[in-house]
Amino acid sequence: MAEGYRMDYLLVPDAMEMTIQAMRPHWALKEFDLWGDSMVIFRGPMNVTPQECIDLKEYKRGTVFPKGDLLHFVIEHFNDNLETGILRQNILVSIAEEKLVHRIGSAQKVLRWGDDLYDEDKRLTLTAVAPTLVSVKIHFGICIDSFPESGFAGIDEYSLDPIELGEVIGNQYRADIRRLREKCWRMRPIL
């Protein structure tokens, strides 16, 4: 079988800050020498101002980003349009929901509303998709620390290891995208 789709991937061992620079094209190439489609996973605070907010609904609502530690996924897909990027974002959120529910068990509820995950009425995640001139970027953040003043809960309440969680979500996403890409060339057309 010919070599299939490959996504460059890095789980950054040291904490780093999430800024709007990570949503620019070729960020993973410039910062980490990752070529082509890529995923960078790291933990750290968010430093994105309200004026830099990508999601216009969140911008108009005046959403305050959570303070403290988050687990960040920054993904870049080339040759995708915005709609495809949003569908990929939904795949990522669904995988995160599945992995969280598996680890938390039935004692607490993790609910998916749109493209975010909640513990009852507290948000666990935040996410955005943005087109660039050459790619589509996805950011998905899972709160590690709780920030109740802004309505965010953190996975620290469940005693989960964020690095292990990031690794299993990242590996599942890469596997699902690889299978999706490979399925595109495996299917024969109806003539």
C-alpha positions, 0 to 999 in steps of 0.5 A, spaced: 500 500 500 502 506 498 504 511 503 498 515 506 496 522 508 501 524 514 500 530 519 506 533 522 505 533 530 508 536 536 506 535 543 510 541 546 513 539 553 514 546 556 509 551 557 508 556 552 503 562 551 497 562 546 497 568 542 494 570 535 501 569 532 499 561 532 493 562 528 497 565 522 499 561 516 505 557 517 506 558 524 508 551 526 513 551 520 516 557 523 516 555 530 517 548 530 519 546 523 513 542 522 511 542 514 505 541 511 498 539 515 500 540 522 498 539 529 501 543 535 499 541 542 501 545 548 499 548 555 499 555 558 495 561 558 491 565 553 494 572 551 489 574 546 485 580 546 478 582 545 480 585 539 484 579 536 478 575 537 476 570 531 469 568 532 465 575 531 459 572 535 464 571 541 467 578 539 460 582 539 458 578 546 464 580 549 467 574 551 472 574 556 477 568 555 479 564 561 485 566 565 490 560 567 492 554 564 489 551 558 491 545 553 491 548 546 491 544 540 493 549 534 492 545 527 493 547 520 490 544 514 492 546 507 488 546 501 481 546 505 476 551 505 472 554 511 467 549 511 471 543 511 475 547 517 469 547 521 467 540 519 474 538 522 473 542 528 467 538 529 471 532 529 476 534 534 470 537 539 467 530 538 473 526 539 475 531 545 468 529 548 469 522 547 475 522 551 473 526 557 467 522 558 471 516 558 476 519 563 470 522 567 465 516 567 458 517 569 459 521 575 459 528 571 456 530 565 460 533 559 455 536 554 457 538 547 453 544 545 455 547 538 462 547 538 464 547 545 464 542 551 460 544 558 460 541 565 452 543 566 452 550 565 460 551 565 464 551 559 470 547 559 473 549 552 473 554 547 475 554 539 475 558 533 476 556 526 480 561 521 481 561 514 488 564 512 491 565 505 493 558 504 490 554 509 485 553 515 487 554 522 483 551 528 484 552 535 481 548 540 483 550 548 481 545 554 481 549 560 485 546 565 484 551 571 477 553 573 475 560 572 468 561 575 468 568 574 467 567 566 463 561 567 469 556 565 470 550 569 477 546 568 479 539 568 483 540 574 476 538 577 477 531 575 484 530 576 486 529 569 493 529 566 492 534 561 498 532 557 496 524 557 489 527 554 492 532 549 496 526 546 490 521 546 486 527 543 491 528 538 493 521 536 485 520 535 484 526 530 490 525 526 488 517 525 481 520 523 483 525 518 488 520 515 482 515 514 478 520 511 483 522 506 485 515 505 478 513 504 477 519 498 482 515 494 479 508 496 472 509 493 471 508 486 466 512 482 459 510 480 459 510 472 
